[in-house]
Amino acid sequence: MHQQFGDAGIKVLTYTWTNYGARDLNSVKADFNSQMASEVDGVLVDEVINIQTESECSYYAANYKQVKSYGQDKLVVMNPGH
């Protein structure tokens, strides 16, 4: 199905949630590892906190870097969910 969307110029994103930064980073990365194997175009990261601290920034930067490790063309969409 992904190929049909790609042929039509449609980007396919997968989904994961972060519980506003409270979800274990390794669990989030495990989602990316399993989801990126399906050759999607990127990921929608849901329940993103409004970043105010360096640790919050580091958490989401690690999410971004993990997705981009599958290819710099991969999309990363952060949804604050508020």
Stockholm file with secondary structure:
# STOCKHOLM 1.0

chainA/1-82         MHQQFGDAGIKVLTYTWTNYGARDLNSVKADFNSQMASEVDGVLVDEVINIQTESECSYYAANYKQVKSYGQDKLVVMNPGH
#=GR chainA/1-82 SS CHHHHHHTTCCCEEEEECTTTTSCHHHHHHHHHHHHTTCCSEEEEESCCCCCSHHHHHHHHHHHHHHHTTCTTCEEEECCCC
#=GC SS_cons        CHHHHHHTTCCCEEEEECTTTTSCHHHHHHHHHHHHTTCCSEEEEESCCCCCSHHHHHHHHHHHHHHHTTCTTCEEEECCCC
//
